[in-house]
Amino acid sequence: MVVPATSVDTLAYVRALIRNVPDFPKPGIIFKDITPLLADPKGFHIVIDSLSERFIGEHIDAIVGIESRGFIFGGALAARLNASFVPVRKTGRLPAAVDRVTYDLEYGSAELEMHKHSIHEGAKVLVVDDLLATGGTASATAQLVRRQGGYVASFAFVIELDFLAGRERLMPVPVVSLLHYAMTE
């Protein structure tokens, strides 16, 4: 029997490691800084254990991590779940042939890339990042996975900003988030 790593106490421990940085990257934004979490071995283990326990037995073929903090959590989850790790990067940072997707931001657009042939046909994929806000980047990443023939089984995040409704943009694919924040937190 697997003993759940996630409890009120363990999540409270992790939540205490998330630092609020006001007015970053611009005035009015409260940035959720995960670097204190990364500096705390116990907190990092709690996060990886809590996320991985949800997918044990799901036979995930590939973890797709979104640049850049998604690499940290995605790489550790890939090792834990015995899955491949595939990075999704901003334009111009991958050295070989890529698939590219353009997606809309609040003011303008952005592009993401993934090496061609990173996902095999029919692969069961978990898309991972540190934070879910509006869901635009995660949705664009899912497009890249599907373009290569993969199946997005779920999205996983450490933090979800519930007030931005990113989860709704990702439906009907399941979303797992460990910590949830309201606008005032």
N, C-alpha and C positions, 0 to 999 in steps of 0.2 A: 504494500500500500504506500502510495506517495503522500508524504506529509506536506500540506500546502505551505509554501514559503510566505504567502501573502496573508497578512492578518492586519487588524487595525493597528497594532503596535508596530509591526515592521513597516507599514506604509507611513505611519506617523514619523518614524525614524528617517525614512527617505525624504518625506516632505520637509522636514526640518533642515535638510541639506540643500534644498533649492533656494537660491538667493534671488531676491527681487532687486533689479537694478532699474531705478526710475529714469525716464527720459532717454532710454537707449533702445534702438539706434536713433530715435528722434523724439522730440518733446511729446509727452502724452502717452508714450508706450512704457509699459512696465515689463522689462525683459526678464524671463525666467532663466537664470544662469545655472547650468548644471555642473560647472567646474568644481564646486565644493563636493558634490556627489561623486564625481570621478576621483577626487582626492581621498575619498573615504572607502577603504577596501570593503568594510562591512556593508555600507550602503550600496556599493556597486554590485556586490554579490547578491544582495536582496533583490535588486532590480533584475539581474540576469536570471536568478532562480525563479522569481515571480513570473517573468515573461515566458521562460522556457517551459515551466510546468504546464502552461496552458496548451502547449503544442506537442508535448510528449505523446507519442503514439499516433500523431497526425500524418506521419510520413512526409514531412516537408522536404522537397528536393533542393530548393534554393532559397536563400535569404537575400533579398535585394535591399541594400542599405543606401539611403539617400545622403548625398554629400552635405555636410561633412560629419556631423555628429551621429548620423545614422550608421556610419562606418564603425564607430566605437561599439555601439550596442549590437549592431548587425553581425559584426565579426565574432563577437563573443557568443551570440545566439547560434550562429552557424556551427561553431565548434561544439557547443553543447548539444545541438540537435543533429549533429553529423550530416550537415547539409553544405552545399557549396555556398560561397559568398560572392555576390555580384555587386560591384559598385555602380551607382548612377551618379554622374558628375555633371557639372556645369560645362558649357560648350568649350571645346578646345583643350581639354585636360586628359583625354584618353588617346593613346598613341596609334591605335589601329582603326579599322573601319568601324563606324558606329551607326546605330539607329538614333535618330534625333526627334524630339517632340517639342513643339512650341506651345506655351500655355500662357494664359492671361494672369497678370498681377493686378493689384489695385490701380496702379498707374503704369501702364505699359505691358510688356510681355517679357518672358524669359524662356530659355531653352535648357533642356536636359539631354544627356546622351548616355547610351549604354553600348558597350562593344557588341557588334553583331555576333550572333551564335552563342550568346552567353546563357541563354535559356533554351533547353531542349523542348521539342514539341510535347505538349501535355504535362509539362512540369508543374508541380504544385508549389506555389511561391508564397512566401511571407514577406511583405514590404515593411521595412522597419525605419523609424526615425525617432529622434528624441522628443519632438513636440508636434502635435496636431493643432493647427490654427484654423485656417479657412479650408484646408484640404486640397488646394490647388497643386502643390508640388507632389503630394501623394497620388492624386488622381492622374497627373501627367506620368508619373512613374509606372502606374498600373497600365497606362496606354502602351508604354515601351514593352512591358512584360507580355501583354496580349499580342502585340505586333510580332513578337518572336514565338508565339504559339504557346506561351505559358498560361496557367490558370492562377489568378490571384485568390488564394484561399482565405487570406486575412491580412489586415494591417495591424501593426503593433507600435505603440508609442509609450514613452515613459510619462509624458505630460499631455493632457488635453485641455485646451482653453474652450470650455463648453459654450461660452457666450458667442463664439465665432461660428458655431454650427458646422464645423468641418466634417464631422461624422456623417451628416446628411448628404454631403457631396459624394461620399464614398460608398453609400448604400447601393445595392443590397449586400455588399461584401462586409463580413463581420469586422468590427474594430475593437481591439483590446487596448485600453489605456490604464495605466496604474494610478496616476494622480489626476484629479479633475479640479479645475479652477474656475471660479465665477469671475465676473469682470472686476469685482472689488477686492479680489485676493492678490 
